[in-house]
Amino acid sequence: MTVCSSILRTLRGRRSVEISCYASHIRN
């Protein structure tokens, strides 16, 4: 989840990235 947090921090306001991160976390 660290990578996800880093991406979210870099791309603030990116709902698509957040959803993609969540989906990836749930799938894994």
C-alpha positions in Angstrom: 0.0 0.0 0.0 3.1 2.2 0.3 3.3 2.5 -3.5 -0.3 3.4 -3.7 0.1 6.1 -1.1 3.1 7.5 -3.0 1.2 7.6 -6.3 -1.8 9.2 -4.7 0.4 11.8 -3.1 2.0 12.6 -6.4 -1.3 12.7 -8.3 -3.6 14.5 -5.9 -7.2 14.7 -7.1 -6.9 11.6 -9.4 -10.1 9.6 -8.6 -9.2 7.1 -11.3 -5.8 6.4 -9.7 -7.4 6.0 -6.3 -10.0 3.5 -7.7 -7.3 1.6 -9.6 -5.2 1.4 -6.5 -8.1 0.2 -4.4 -9.1 -2.4 -7.1 -5.5 -3.7 -7.3 -5.3 -4.0 -3.5 -8.6 -5.8 -3.3 -7.7 -8.2 -6.2 -4.4 -9.0 -4.5 
